[in-house]
Amino acid sequence: MLRLAALICVALSLPVSAQPTERAPEEETVLPDGEGRSETFGYCTACHDSALIRRSRFNRAQWDGLMDWMVERHGMNPLEGEFRVLIVNYLAQHFGPAQAPARGRNPFLP
């Protein structure tokens, strides 16, 4: 407990330049080019950074369900109509499940 208190005191006494700073703003070019990139970047990064998107690998149904989950669980504004289809399609196309080579097949052969 004493050690934790000492660490907190040290952290609070650091000069401003040594304390963590905010990240630089992201640009939509961190996402793959394609129809729906701008809309996806703008809508999704309003709540979280793009790293969360880029490390996810969901199929279309899972991305679609995730939209409902974020509305219910985190209060996201609902995505509806063509705007939802555009974003879900973009996510499924660029951040879908990784394609594994067929078992026993050399992945380097055409």
MARTOR-411385 format. One record per atom (N, C-alpha, C): x, y, z; atom name. Coordinates in Angstrom, 3 decimals, padded with zeros to 6 digits, always signed. Example, Ala and Ser with C-alpha at 12.3 -4.5 7.8 and 13.67 -1.06 7.14 Angstrom:
<sites>
<site c1="+013.190" c2="-005.690" c3="+007.800" a="N"/>
<site c1="+012.300" c2="-004.500" c3="+007.800" a="CA"/>
<site c1="+013.200" c2="-003.300" c3="+007.800" a="C"/>
<site c1="+012.850" c2="-002.250" c3="+007.080" a="N"/>
<site c1="+013.670" c2="-001.060" c3="+007.140" a="CA"/>
<site c1="+012.900" c2="+000.030" c3="+007.870" a="C"/>
</sites>
This chain:
<sites>
<site c1="+000.826" c2="-001.188" c3="+000.000" a="N"/>
<site c1="+000.000" c2="+000.000" c3="+000.000" a="CA"/>
<site c1="+000.877" c2="+001.262" c3="+000.000" a="C"/>
<site c1="+001.912" c2="+001.224" c3="+000.810" a="N"/>
<site c1="+002.818" c2="+002.364" c3="+000.875" a="CA"/>
<site c1="+003.500" c2="+002.589" c3="-000.467" a="C"/>
<site c1="+003.846" c2="+001.489" c3="-001.119" a="N"/>
<site c1="+004.511" c2="+001.582" c3="-002.425" a="CA"/>
<site c1="+003.586" c2="+002.238" c3="-003.455" a="C"/>
<site c1="+002.297" c2="+001.859" c3="-003.458" a="N"/>
<site c1="+001.319" c2="+002.450" c3="-004.366" a="CA"/>
<site c1="+001.189" c2="+003.945" c3="-004.110" a="C"/>
<site c1="+001.135" c2="+004.324" c3="-002.847" a="N"/>
<site c1="+001.024" c2="+005.736" c3="-002.502" a="CA"/>
<site c1="+002.246" c2="+006.511" c3="-002.998" a="C"/>
<site c1="+003.413" c2="+005.902" c3="-002.876" a="N"/>
<site c1="+004.639" c2="+006.551" c3="-003.336" a="CA"/>
<site c1="+004.613" c2="+006.735" c3="-004.854" a="C"/>
<site c1="+004.141" c2="+005.717" c3="-005.579" a="N"/>
<site c1="+004.052" c2="+005.820" c3="-007.037" a="CA"/>
<site c1="+003.091" c2="+006.916" c3="-007.462" a="C"/>
<site c1="+001.983" c2="+007.023" c3="-006.768" a="N"/>
<site c1="+001.003" c2="+008.068" c3="-007.094" a="CA"/>
<site c1="+001.616" c2="+009.443" c3="-006.855" a="C"/>
<site c1="+002.318" c2="+009.595" c3="-005.747" a="N"/>
<site c1="+002.952" c2="+010.882" c3="-005.458" a="CA"/>
<site c1="+003.982" c2="+011.245" c3="-006.513" a="C"/>
<site c1="+004.766" c2="+010.275" c3="-006.942" a="N"/>
<site c1="+005.768" c2="+010.526" c3="-007.976" a="CA"/>
<site c1="+005.089" c2="+010.931" c3="-009.276" a="C"/>
<site c1="+004.018" c2="+010.211" c3="-009.650" a="N"/>
<site c1="+003.313" c2="+010.512" c3="-010.901" a="CA"/>
<site c1="+002.715" c2="+011.917" c3="-010.870" a="C"/>
<site c1="+002.178" c2="+012.308" c3="-009.726" a="N"/>
<site c1="+001.570" c2="+013.632" c3="-009.627" a="CA"/>
<site c1="+002.606" c2="+014.750" c3="-009.625" a="C"/>
<site c1="+003.831" c2="+014.424" c3="-009.259" a="N"/>
<site c1="+004.860" c2="+015.465" c3="-009.199" a="CA"/>
<site c1="+005.669" c2="+015.569" c3="-010.487" a="C"/>
<site c1="+005.373" c2="+014.733" c3="-011.481" a="N"/>
<site c1="+006.103" c2="+014.807" c3="-012.746" a="CA"/>
<site c1="+005.818" c2="+016.132" c3="-013.441" a="C"/>
<site c1="+006.804" c2="+016.670" c3="-014.116" a="N"/>
<site c1="+006.535" c2="+017.883" c3="-014.895" a="CA"/>
<site c1="+005.524" c2="+017.581" c3="-016.003" a="C"/>
<site c1="+004.835" c2="+018.577" c3="-016.450" a="N"/>
<site c1="+003.812" c2="+018.401" c3="-017.475" a="CA"/>
<site c1="+004.369" c2="+017.696" c3="-018.706" a="C"/>
<site c1="+005.582" c2="+018.011" c3="-019.106" a="N"/>
<site c1="+006.163" c2="+017.405" c3="-020.307" a="CA"/>
<site c1="+006.404" c2="+015.908" c3="-020.143" a="C"/>
<site c1="+006.485" c2="+015.386" c3="-018.924" a="N"/>
<site c1="+006.745" c2="+013.967" c3="-018.708" a="CA"/>
<site c1="+005.457" c2="+013.167" c3="-018.571" a="C"/>
<site c1="+004.331" c2="+013.848" c3="-018.428" a="N"/>
<site c1="+003.071" c2="+013.144" c3="-018.285" a="CA"/>
<site c1="+002.533" c2="+012.766" c3="-019.660" a="C"/>
<site c1="+001.743" c2="+011.680" c3="-019.716" a="N"/>
<site c1="+001.197" c2="+011.253" c3="-021.011" a="CA"/>
<site c1="+000.384" c2="+012.366" c3="-021.662" a="C"/>
<site c1="+000.457" c2="+012.424" c3="-022.967" a="N"/>
<site c1="-000.300" c2="+013.434" c3="-023.704" a="CA"/>
<site c1="-001.374" c2="+012.737" c3="-024.536" a="C"/>
<site c1="-002.306" c2="+013.503" c3="-025.014" a="N"/>
<site c1="-003.346" c2="+012.950" c3="-025.872" a="CA"/>
<site c1="-002.740" c2="+012.517" c3="-027.197" a="C"/>
<site c1="-003.374" c2="+011.528" c3="-027.800" a="N"/>
<site c1="-002.912" c2="+011.051" c3="-029.101" a="CA"/>
<site c1="-003.221" c2="+012.069" c3="-030.183" a="C"/>
<site c1="-002.405" c2="+012.029" c3="-031.212" a="N"/>
<site c1="-002.674" c2="+012.886" c3="-032.369" a="CA"/>
<site c1="-003.957" c2="+012.403" c3="-033.028" a="C"/>
<site c1="-004.745" c2="+013.291" c3="-033.579" a="N"/>
<site c1="-005.983" c2="+012.869" c3="-034.234" a="CA"/>
<site c1="-005.694" c2="+011.900" c3="-035.381" a="C"/>
<site c1="-006.549" c2="+010.930" c3="-035.532" a="N"/>
<site c1="-006.415" c2="+009.970" c3="-036.624" a="CA"/>
<site c1="-006.980" c2="+010.561" c3="-037.902" a="C"/>
<site c1="-006.545" c2="+010.004" c3="-039.006" a="N"/>
<site c1="-007.112" c2="+010.361" c3="-040.303" a="CA"/>
<site c1="-007.762" c2="+009.122" c3="-040.883" a="C"/>
<site c1="-008.742" c2="+009.314" c3="-041.722" a="N"/>
<site c1="-009.475" c2="+008.171" c3="-042.262" a="CA"/>
<site c1="-008.603" c2="+007.245" c3="-043.102" a="C"/>
<site c1="-007.453" c2="+007.715" c3="-043.507" a="N"/>
<site c1="-006.570" c2="+006.878" c3="-044.325" a="CA"/>
<site c1="-005.986" c2="+005.695" c3="-043.543" a="C"/>
<site c1="-006.219" c2="+005.641" c3="-042.225" a="N"/>
<site c1="-005.784" c2="+004.459" c3="-041.467" a="CA"/>
<site c1="-006.655" c2="+003.253" c3="-041.814" a="C"/>
<site c1="-007.819" c2="+003.513" c3="-042.402" a="N"/>
<site c1="-008.712" c2="+002.439" c3="-042.840" a="CA"/>
<site c1="-008.505" c2="+002.174" c3="-044.324" a="C"/>
<site c1="-008.737" c2="+000.938" c3="-044.764" a="N"/>
<site c1="-008.583" c2="+000.624" c3="-046.191" a="CA"/>
<site c1="-009.532" c2="+001.442" c3="-047.051" a="C"/>
<site c1="-009.071" c2="+001.787" c3="-048.237" a="N"/>
<site c1="-009.893" c2="+002.531" c3="-049.182" a="CA"/>
<site c1="-011.073" c2="+001.663" c3="-049.601" a="C"/>
<site c1="-012.193" c2="+002.283" c3="-049.823" a="N"/>
<site c1="-013.363" c2="+001.563" c3="-050.290" a="CA"/>
<site c1="-014.623" c2="+002.346" c3="-050.007" a="C"/>
<site c1="-015.696" c2="+001.935" c3="-050.653" a="N"/>
<site c1="-016.982" c2="+002.597" c3="-050.471" a="CA"/>
<site c1="-017.422" c2="+002.450" c3="-049.021" a="C"/>
<site c1="-017.662" c2="+003.571" c3="-048.375" a="N"/>
<site c1="-018.099" c2="+003.578" c3="-046.988" a="CA"/>
<site c1="-016.992" c2="+003.907" c3="-045.993" a="C"/>
<site c1="-015.759" c2="+004.082" c3="-046.476" a="N"/>
<site c1="-014.659" c2="+004.371" c3="-045.550" a="CA"/>
<site c1="-014.897" c2="+005.672" c3="-044.788" a="C"/>
<site c1="-015.218" c2="+006.734" c3="-045.475" a="N"/>
<site c1="-015.410" c2="+008.036" c3="-044.813" a="CA"/>
<site c1="-016.533" c2="+007.976" c3="-043.789" a="C"/>
<site c1="-017.637" c2="+007.360" c3="-044.173" a="N"/>
<site c1="-018.781" c2="+007.261" c3="-043.280" a="CA"/>
<site c1="-018.446" c2="+006.404" c3="-042.054" a="C"/>
<site c1="-017.764" c2="+005.299" c3="-042.300" a="N"/>
<site c1="-017.386" c2="+004.408" c3="-041.200" a="CA"/>
<site c1="-016.426" c2="+005.116" c3="-040.255" a="C"/>
<site c1="-015.419" c2="+005.748" c3="-040.812" a="N"/>
<site c1="-014.445" c2="+006.456" c3="-039.981" a="CA"/>
<site c1="-015.140" c2="+007.540" c3="-039.155" a="C"/>
<site c1="-015.940" c2="+008.358" c3="-039.802" a="N"/>
<site c1="-016.601" c2="+009.458" c3="-039.111" a="CA"/>
<site c1="-017.548" c2="+008.999" c3="-038.021" a="C"/>
<site c1="-018.327" c2="+007.988" c3="-038.303" a="N"/>
<site c1="-019.326" c2="+007.534" c3="-037.333" a="CA"/>
<site c1="-018.673" c2="+006.776" c3="-036.186" a="C"/>
<site c1="-017.757" c2="+005.876" c3="-036.506" a="N"/>
<site c1="-017.188" c2="+004.998" c3="-035.480" a="CA"/>
<site c1="-016.174" c2="+005.701" c3="-034.586" a="C"/>
<site c1="-015.347" c2="+006.553" c3="-035.170" a="N"/>
<site c1="-014.315" c2="+007.193" c3="-034.362" a="CA"/>
<site c1="-014.846" c2="+008.352" c3="-033.526" a="C"/>
<site c1="-016.124" c2="+008.624" c3="-033.623" a="N"/>
<site c1="-016.729" c2="+009.601" c3="-032.718" a="CA"/>
<site c1="-016.727" c2="+009.053" c3="-031.287" a="C"/>
<site c1="-016.705" c2="+007.716" c3="-031.163" a="N"/>
<site c1="-016.741" c2="+007.084" c3="-029.833" a="CA"/>
<site c1="-015.454" c2="+006.351" c3="-029.460" a="C"/>
<site c1="-014.732" c2="+005.827" c3="-030.432" a="N"/>
<site c1="-013.514" c2="+005.066" c3="-030.134" a="CA"/>
<site c1="-012.545" c2="+005.207" c3="-031.298" a="C"/>
<site c1="-011.275" c2="+004.894" c3="-031.039" a="N"/>
<site c1="-010.304" c2="+005.037" c3="-032.121" a="CA"/>
<site c1="-010.415" c2="+003.860" c3="-033.099" a="C"/>
<site c1="-009.780" c2="+004.014" c3="-034.226" a="N"/>
<site c1="-009.917" c2="+003.019" c3="-035.288" a="CA"/>
<site c1="-009.202" c2="+001.709" c3="-034.982" a="C"/>
<site c1="-008.322" c2="+001.691" c3="-033.989" a="N"/>
<site c1="-007.622" c2="+000.449" c3="-033.642" a="CA"/>
<site c1="-008.613" c2="-000.634" c3="-033.248" a="C"/>
<site c1="-009.692" c2="-000.249" c3="-032.598" a="N"/>
<site c1="-010.712" c2="-001.218" c3="-032.210" a="CA"/>
<site c1="-011.335" c2="-001.872" c3="-033.441" a="C"/>
<site c1="-011.553" c2="-001.095" c3="-034.469" a="N"/>
<site c1="-012.102" c2="-001.623" c3="-035.719" a="CA"/>
<site c1="-011.062" c2="-002.498" c3="-036.409" a="C"/>
<site c1="-009.851" c2="-001.971" c3="-036.533" a="N"/>
<site c1="-008.811" c2="-002.632" c3="-037.317" a="CA"/>
<site c1="-008.385" c2="-003.978" c3="-036.748" a="C"/>
<site c1="-008.553" c2="-004.193" c3="-035.460" a="N"/>
<site c1="-008.163" c2="-005.485" c3="-034.897" a="CA"/>
<site c1="-009.323" c2="-006.474" c3="-034.804" a="C"/>
<site c1="-010.501" c2="-006.048" c3="-035.206" a="N"/>
<site c1="-011.683" c2="-006.914" c3="-035.147" a="CA"/>
<site c1="-011.853" c2="-007.688" c3="-036.444" a="C"/>
<site c1="-012.362" c2="-008.882" c3="-036.346" a="N"/>
<site c1="-012.600" c2="-009.746" c3="-037.512" a="CA"/>
<site c1="-013.948" c2="-010.423" c3="-037.342" a="C"/>
<site c1="-014.998" c2="-009.762" c3="-037.820" a="N"/>
<site c1="-016.350" c2="-010.298" c3="-037.700" a="CA"/>
<site c1="-016.955" c2="-010.509" c3="-039.083" a="C"/>
<site c1="-017.877" c2="-011.446" c3="-039.161" a="N"/>
<site c1="-018.606" c2="-011.603" c3="-040.414" a="CA"/>
<site c1="-019.694" c2="-010.536" c3="-040.471" a="C"/>
<site c1="-020.407" c2="-010.476" c3="-041.592" a="N"/>
<site c1="-021.398" c2="-009.409" c3="-041.778" a="CA"/>
<site c1="-022.476" c2="-009.429" c3="-040.699" a="C"/>
<site c1="-022.990" c2="-010.626" c3="-040.386" a="N"/>
<site c1="-024.043" c2="-010.739" c3="-039.363" a="CA"/>
<site c1="-023.539" c2="-010.268" c3="-037.997" a="C"/>
<site c1="-022.292" c2="-010.562" c3="-037.688" a="N"/>
<site c1="-021.730" c2="-010.129" c3="-036.411" a="CA"/>
<site c1="-021.537" c2="-008.614" c3="-036.363" a="C"/>
<site c1="-021.057" c2="-008.028" c3="-037.452" a="N"/>
<site c1="-020.934" c2="-006.566" c3="-037.494" a="CA"/>
<site c1="-022.306" c2="-005.927" c3="-037.342" a="C"/>
<site c1="-023.300" c2="-006.478" c3="-038.031" a="N"/>
<site c1="-024.655" c2="-005.938" c3="-037.960" a="CA"/>
<site c1="-025.189" c2="-006.025" c3="-036.529" a="C"/>
<site c1="-025.004" c2="-007.162" c3="-035.892" a="N"/>
<site c1="-025.450" c2="-007.323" c3="-034.514" a="CA"/>
<site c1="-024.712" c2="-006.417" c3="-033.547" a="C"/>
<site c1="-023.443" c2="-006.167" c3="-033.837" a="N"/>
<site c1="-022.647" c2="-005.283" c3="-032.993" a="CA"/>
<site c1="-023.217" c2="-003.866" c3="-032.988" a="C"/>
<site c1="-023.792" c2="-003.447" c3="-034.111" a="N"/>
<site c1="-024.402" c2="-002.115" c3="-034.159" a="CA"/>
<site c1="-025.538" c2="-002.018" c3="-033.143" a="C"/>
<site c1="-026.382" c2="-003.063" c3="-033.075" a="N"/>
<site c1="-027.479" c2="-003.071" c3="-032.097" a="CA"/>
<site c1="-026.936" c2="-003.102" c3="-030.670" a="C"/>
<site c1="-025.894" c2="-003.906" c3="-030.447" a="N"/>
<site c1="-025.305" c2="-004.019" c3="-029.114" a="CA"/>
<site c1="-024.766" c2="-002.675" c3="-028.644" a="C"/>
<site c1="-024.097" c2="-001.936" c3="-029.544" a="N"/>
<site c1="-023.551" c2="-000.634" c3="-029.156" a="CA"/>
<site c1="-024.660" c2="+000.369" c3="-028.846" a="C"/>
<site c1="-025.779" c2="+000.262" c3="-029.540" a="N"/>
<site c1="-026.917" c2="+001.138" c3="-029.242" a="CA"/>
<site c1="-027.459" c2="+000.814" c3="-027.852" a="C"/>
<site c1="-027.682" c2="-000.483" c3="-027.596" a="N"/>
<site c1="-028.277" c2="-000.904" c3="-026.329" a="CA"/>
<site c1="-027.323" c2="-000.726" c3="-025.154" a="C"/>
<site c1="-026.086" c2="-001.091" c3="-025.330" a="N"/>
<site c1="-025.127" c2="-001.129" c3="-024.226" a="CA"/>
<site c1="-024.419" c2="+000.200" c3="-023.991" a="C"/>
<site c1="-024.130" c2="+000.923" c3="-025.070" a="N"/>
<site c1="-023.313" c2="+002.134" c3="-024.941" a="CA"/>
<site c1="-024.015" c2="+003.419" c3="-025.369" a="C"/>
<site c1="-025.275" c2="+003.329" c3="-025.727" a="N"/>
<site c1="-026.030" c2="+004.529" c3="-026.067" a="CA"/>
<site c1="-025.678" c2="+005.152" c3="-027.399" a="C"/>
<site c1="-025.113" c2="+004.343" c3="-028.306" a="N"/>
<site c1="-024.795" c2="+004.855" c3="-029.639" a="CA"/>
<site c1="-026.085" c2="+005.248" c3="-030.356" a="C"/>
<site c1="-026.020" c2="+006.302" c3="-031.151" a="N"/>
<site c1="-027.176" c2="+006.654" c3="-031.976" a="CA"/>
<site c1="-027.412" c2="+005.511" c3="-032.954" a="C"/>
<site c1="-028.669" c2="+005.079" c3="-033.099" a="N"/>
<site c1="-028.941" c2="+003.944" c3="-033.991" a="CA"/>
<site c1="-028.538" c2="+004.230" c3="-035.435" a="C"/>
<site c1="-027.971" c2="+003.222" c3="-036.058" a="N"/>
<site c1="-027.680" c2="+003.267" c3="-037.493" a="CA"/>
<site c1="-028.871" c2="+002.651" c3="-038.198" a="C"/>
<site c1="-029.375" c2="+003.343" c3="-039.190" a="N"/>
<site c1="-030.561" c2="+002.827" c3="-039.865" a="CA"/>
<site c1="-030.441" c2="+002.977" c3="-041.376" a="C"/>
<site c1="-031.237" c2="+002.199" c3="-042.074" a="N"/>
<site c1="-031.376" c2="+002.307" c3="-043.517" a="CA"/>
<site c1="-030.098" c2="+002.084" c3="-044.294" a="C"/>
<site c1="-029.979" c2="+002.842" c3="-045.381" a="N"/>
<site c1="-028.839" c2="+002.697" c3="-046.290" a="CA"/>
<site c1="-027.513" c2="+003.052" c3="-045.624" a="C"/>
<site c1="-027.553" c2="+003.968" c3="-044.656" a="N"/>
<site c1="-026.331" c2="+004.356" c3="-043.945" a="CA"/>
<site c1="-025.780" c2="+003.164" c3="-043.162" a="C"/>
<site c1="-026.671" c2="+002.430" c3="-042.510" a="N"/>
<site c1="-026.256" c2="+001.234" c3="-041.767" a="CA"/>
<site c1="-025.715" c2="+000.175" c3="-042.717" a="C"/>
<site c1="-026.407" c2="-000.052" c3="-043.815" a="N"/>
<site c1="-025.966" c2="-001.045" c3="-044.799" a="CA"/>
<site c1="-024.578" c2="-000.684" c3="-045.324" a="C"/>
<site c1="-024.356" c2="+000.583" c3="-045.631" a="N"/>
<site c1="-023.072" c2="+001.043" c3="-046.141" a="CA"/>
<site c1="-021.947" c2="+000.752" c3="-045.147" a="C"/>
<site c1="-022.147" c2="+001.097" c3="-043.893" a="N"/>
<site c1="-021.108" c2="+000.902" c3="-042.872" a="CA"/>
<site c1="-020.890" c2="-000.582" c3="-042.585" a="C"/>
<site c1="-021.953" c2="-001.338" c3="-042.414" a="N"/>
<site c1="-021.819" c2="-002.773" c3="-042.129" a="CA"/>
<site c1="-021.146" c2="-003.485" c3="-043.304" a="C"/>
<site c1="-021.520" c2="-003.125" c3="-044.519" a="N"/>
<site c1="-020.875" c2="-003.737" c3="-045.689" a="CA"/>
<site c1="-019.388" c2="-003.419" c3="-045.730" a="C"/>
<site c1="-019.045" c2="-002.172" c3="-045.438" a="N"/>
<site c1="-017.635" c2="-001.784" c3="-045.429" a="CA"/>
<site c1="-016.862" c2="-002.590" c3="-044.384" a="C"/>
<site c1="-017.403" c2="-002.660" c3="-043.187" a="N"/>
<site c1="-016.727" c2="-003.392" c3="-042.114" a="CA"/>
<site c1="-016.578" c2="-004.873" c3="-042.450" a="C"/>
<site c1="-017.630" c2="-005.475" c3="-042.978" a="N"/>
<site c1="-017.580" c2="-006.904" c3="-043.318" a="CA"/>
<site c1="-016.577" c2="-007.176" c3="-044.437" a="C"/>
<site c1="-016.502" c2="-006.284" c3="-045.389" a="N"/>
<site c1="-015.583" c2="-006.474" c3="-046.512" a="CA"/>
<site c1="-014.129" c2="-006.327" c3="-046.082" a="C"/>
<site c1="-013.846" c2="-005.334" c3="-045.269" a="N"/>
<site c1="-012.455" c2="-005.031" c3="-044.928" a="CA"/>
<site c1="-011.995" c2="-005.598" c3="-043.584" a="C"/>
<site c1="-012.939" c2="-005.948" c3="-042.736" a="N"/>
<site c1="-012.584" c2="-006.459" c3="-041.412" a="CA"/>
<site c1="-013.392" c2="-007.709" c3="-041.092" a="C"/>
<site c1="-013.513" c2="-008.569" c3="-042.106" a="N"/>
<site c1="-014.189" c2="-009.842" c3="-041.939" a="CA"/>
<site c1="-013.236" c2="-010.885" c3="-041.389" a="C"/>
<site c1="-013.756" c2="-012.089" c3="-041.165" a="N"/>
<site c1="-012.888" c2="-013.162" c3="-040.654" a="CA"/>
<site c1="-011.706" c2="-013.390" c3="-041.586" a="C"/>
<site c1="-010.560" c2="-013.656" c3="-040.997" a="N"/>
<site c1="-009.355" c2="-013.930" c3="-041.795" a="CA"/>
<site c1="-009.582" c2="-015.182" c3="-042.627" a="C"/>
<site c1="-009.163" c2="-015.122" c3="-043.849" a="N"/>
<site c1="-009.316" c2="-016.263" c3="-044.741" a="CA"/>
<site c1="-008.154" c2="-017.217" c3="-044.536" a="C"/>
<site c1="-008.411" c2="-018.360" c3="-043.955" a="N"/>
<site c1="-007.368" c2="-019.368" c3="-043.740" a="CA"/>
<site c1="-007.281" c2="-020.253" c3="-044.976" a="C"/>
<site c1="-006.077" c2="-020.648" c3="-045.362" a="N"/>
<site c1="-005.952" c2="-021.561" c3="-046.499" a="CA"/>
<site c1="-006.575" c2="-022.910" c3="-046.170" a="C"/>
<site c1="-007.047" c2="-023.597" c3="-047.196" a="N"/>
<site c1="-007.633" c2="-024.924" c3="-046.991" a="CA"/>
<site c1="-006.588" c2="-025.845" c3="-046.362" a="C"/>
<site c1="-007.030" c2="-026.702" c3="-045.460" a="N"/>
<site c1="-006.127" c2="-027.633" c3="-044.759" a="CA"/>
<site c1="-005.401" c2="-028.522" c3="-045.761" a="C"/>
<site c1="-004.098" c2="-028.612" c3="-045.585" a="N"/>
<site c1="-003.301" c2="-029.478" c3="-046.445" a="CA"/>
<site c1="-002.873" c2="-028.853" c3="-047.757" a="C"/>
<site c1="-003.320" c2="-027.667" c3="-048.021" a="N"/>
<site c1="-002.984" c2="-026.984" c3="-049.264" a="CA"/>
<site c1="-001.859" c2="-025.993" c3="-049.012" a="C"/>
<site c1="-000.912" c2="-025.934" c3="-049.926" a="N"/>
<site c1="+000.195" c2="-025.011" c3="-049.814" a="CA"/>
<site c1="-000.332" c2="-023.597" c3="-050.106" a="C"/>
<site c1="-000.268" c2="-022.677" c3="-049.138" a="N"/>
<site c1="-000.820" c2="-021.329" c3="-049.349" a="CA"/>
<site c1="-000.025" c2="-020.509" c3="-050.356" a="C"/>
<site c1="+001.166" c2="-020.964" c3="-050.750" a="N"/>
<site c1="+001.992" c2="-020.214" c3="-051.687" a="CA"/>
<site c1="+001.750" c2="-020.611" c3="-053.139" a="C"/>
<site c1="+000.954" c2="-021.651" c3="-053.347" a="N"/>
<site c1="+000.639" c2="-022.098" c3="-054.713" a="CA"/>
<site c1="-000.669" c2="-021.478" c3="-055.160" a="C"/>
<site c1="-000.795" c2="-021.174" c3="-056.466" a="N"/>
<site c1="-002.053" c2="-020.587" c3="-056.944" a="CA"/>
<site c1="-003.195" c2="-021.584" c3="-056.889" a="C"/>
</sites>
